């Protein structure tokens, strides 16, 4: 492969990923990027595969027996394959019915496996493979498409790339390197709403997976899951159709796509391929199972949102059992618009950061725009508005700001880069939030102490203590003790995902607030002394260490 490796990353936070903003100025970004070669758009049958030539610089093959993507040749170089495996849905579908047809400037390969329908499309003159997947039910375990890329074609130089390391520390998918840093394919850093594409570039060749709009996925805009991995034997790019790890919603069914495998001459993929901007009117007549054209979809628009905390970004989400969508509220006035929505009635949720602060119902019709008047978020819906004697962190639905919070989206808690999970907190020290660990576990740091003083008037009254959490593992939840004299009841566990979470890069679960009514008799009468709050993690589930029962913290406060 020609060209020297380019270590400059595209996108946010050091990953080769992208949003519309990062791709807008890419000079080589278009789907026709690159010098055209002498080729003819069309397909052939080599006996084992359908061979599709895009008429540009890309030739790909689809296995006739099972629908695997068995070859990706760009500018004469084979990119597909590591470990002798093809690219495919899940780990491969098995024996399938595979057909091909050409209609003008489009070639469509259709794969049928039981109730599953999967499609590949090529457009004349484009270095892209368009994909759709329709999972109708649970009879097929189809939760991802993975592009398997040969080793050595792209640098494995991202600081948190998935690397098979010498020591396996959890299950068979979390590893520790010799320097103590941890790696896992689960550590993506990014929420779904943070990226439009993911991939690699050498400076002269770019290989990208452009995600779909995820309308039939689950977990909402803040969900994290596999994006890509690199290791000594090759790399993988993922489009996640449904993922069960730390999942907060039931699986949705139906057609997802298009998502796009895009080759470029080193630049970002064209922004015209991004979810929300990709127009595929050419696909309207292809007969894809479950396909709904733009004319069969609607739009929701809101004139604004008042009662916002302007220190935070606000997101508006739509969700029902069939589909999910989201959009950002404009910082100046809260205006939002969400297009391409399937007809139906949805729950509309306004999020401050990742904390739901308002919900309503909205109905979308085909070809129409549902216009909503200005939403006024009641003051009581945002827990930050409550008057507090003291507060650790602010309420935003995430553990951001707490000790180790940022690291935990791309590392295991045992990672050598993590600060000590123990250590007590003193209110008024100025380091209350940064000293407080983002996660608490029964077997690691349960019993954390918070020291604080009260005035005589405050000590003479009962107060409400609130602890907000974002998820929990093995039903871990906080029980509190004040001054070793008053102990709260053990609270009931809220509904949370039943898989790993805190150890595989995700704090996103179901936000929940625990409240404790602390009587005046629990406080110290001597105002010169510190009251001591002990936070224990309780649960009869979990195992040991970082897989003992645990929880992720959003905020803690003592109300007036």
Buried (B, 14 or more C-beta within 10 A) or exposed (E): BEEEBBEEBBBBEEBBBBBBEBBEEBEBBBBEBBEEEEBEBBBEEEEEBBBBBBBBBBBBBBBBBBBBBBBBBBBEEEBBBBEEBBBBBBEBBEEBEBEBEBEEEBBBBBBBBEBBBBBBBBBBBBBBBBBBBBBBEEEBEBBBBBBBBBBEBBBBEBEBBBBEBEEEBBEEBBBBBEEEBBBBBBBBBBBBBBBBBBBBBBBBBBBBBBBBBBBBBBBBBBBBBBBBBBBEBBBBBBBBBBBEBBBBBEBBBBBBBBBBBBBBBBBBBBBEBBBEEBEBEBBBEBEBBBBBEEEEBBBBBBEBBEBBBEEBBBBBBBBBEBBBBBBBBBEEEBBBBBBBBBBBEBEBBBBBBBBBBBEEEBEBEBEEEBEBEEBEBEEEBBBBBBEBBBBBBBBBBBBBBBBBBBBBBBBBBBBEEBEEBEEBBBBEEEEBBBBBBBBBBBBBBBEBBBBBBBEEEBBEEEBBBBBBBBBBBBBBBBBBBBBEEBEBEEBEBBEBBEEBBBBBBBBBBBBBBBEBEBEEEBBBEEBEEBBBBBBBBBBEEBEEBBBBBBBBBBBBBBBE
